[in-house]
């Protein structure tokens, strides 16, 4: 897990800002800190937006996570998303497949997933965080993007 000092400080006011940051990074050479490549990070973010909008179902979370995560929602909303959270095995395999992704293809998937999310909005009941307002899910998604993209540095 990367130390905070190794990561860029990012705050996004919209998901479009996150996509713009990813596009700037993809236009040049980058280095990543942490456990994932830039292509993997982009694909991970795209898959989370696909799930939040209902475009794809994603894996069903174990019962204990479905009980715990809605309780943690407010603490996550009121602070930065912290790296290093370990997902259950099926979710890990879905959101972080053990393969490389072409940066341009993953970036296109991210663009499409954010466009779909912006057009159709999040599901009324988030698959991980339960009932939440659109504003809450938007904020969670922006913070999630900021945390993961903070691991990517232009060189």
N, C-alpha and C positions, 0 to 999 in steps of 0.2 A: 504494500500500500504506500502510495506517495505521501510524503510529508506535505503539509499545507504550504510551506515555503517553496516547494518545488512546483506548485500549481499557479496558474494565472488567476488573478482576481477578476471574476466575471459576475455581472448582474444583467439579466435580460428583462426588458419591459414587455417583450412580446416574443412569441415563438419565431416570428419572422426575423427578429434580431439574432436569434440563435442560428437560424439557417444562414443568415448573412455572414456570421462569424465563421461557420463551417465552410462556406464558399471561399472566404478570404484565405482560410488555412489551406484548403484544397488547391488553391491556385499556385502554391509554392511548396517548398520542402518543409517538412515538419519533423519534430521528434516528440515522442510521448513519454510521460512518466507514469508509472503504475504498471498494471498487468495486461493492458489491452492495446492493440494497434489502433490507429486512427480509423481505418475501415471498420473494425469491429465496433468502435464507439459509435460511429455514424449509424451502422446497422442496428445496434442496440437501441439507440434513440428512436429510430424509425419504427421499430417493432413496438416500442412502448406507446407511441402515438397511435399506431394502428389498433392496439388493444384498447386504449382509452376511448377511442371513437367508435369502437365496435366493428371496425373493418375486418379484424381478425379476432378470434376468441382468445388465443393464447392459452397457456396451461391453466388448469384450475388450481388455485392455491390450496394448500392443506388447511383443514379446519382451524388449526391453532393460529395460522397466519390471518385467516379471514376474521378471527376474533380479535387478534392483537393489533393489526394495522389500523383499523378505524379508531382505536383508542390512541394511537400514536400520531394520528393525522395532524392534530393541532400543534403538537410539539415540533413536528417536521415543518409545518407551515410557518412557525414563528422563529425558525432558525435555518441555517444552511443545511442542505442535504449533505450528509457525511459519507465519504467513500468507505468501501470495505464491507458493506452490508452483504451478507451471504444469503443467497436465495436458496430455496429448496431445490433438490436435484433436477426435477423436471423443468422448473422455471429457469434454472441456471442454463440447462441445455437449450432451452428455447431462446432466451434473451442473450446468452453469451455462447453461441455455438463454437465448438473447438475447430474453427477454420478461419482462414483469412478472407477478407472481403475487399474487392476492388474499391478504392476510395471514390472514384467517380460514380460507380454504380450504387454504392451505399449512400452517397450524397444525393443522388437522384431519388432514391427510395425515401430519404429523409424529407426532401422537398415535397414529394407526393403525399407522404404521411401527414406532414404539417398542413398542407393545402386541404386535405380531406378533413383533418381535425378542425381547422379554422372554419370550413364550410359546414360541417355536420355537428361540430361540438362534441364534448365528452358525453359518454353514457350517463344517464341520471344516477345510476349506481355503479361506481367505479369497481372494477374487478378485484382490486386490492384494498382500496381505502373505503369502500362502502359508499353510503349516501354522502354527497358533497355538492356544493354549489359549483357552477361553471367557473366562477372566480377562484375558488379553492383549487380545483383541478388545474386550471390554467397556471396558477402560481406554482403548484407542485411540479408541473411539467417544465416551467421556465427554470426553476431551481435545479431540477434534475439535469436539464441540458447544461446549465452553467457548471454544475459539479463535474460532469463528464468531460465537457470541452475544456475545462480548466487544466486537464491533464495533457493537452495538446499545445505545443509551442511552435511558432514559426522559427525556422533556422536561417 
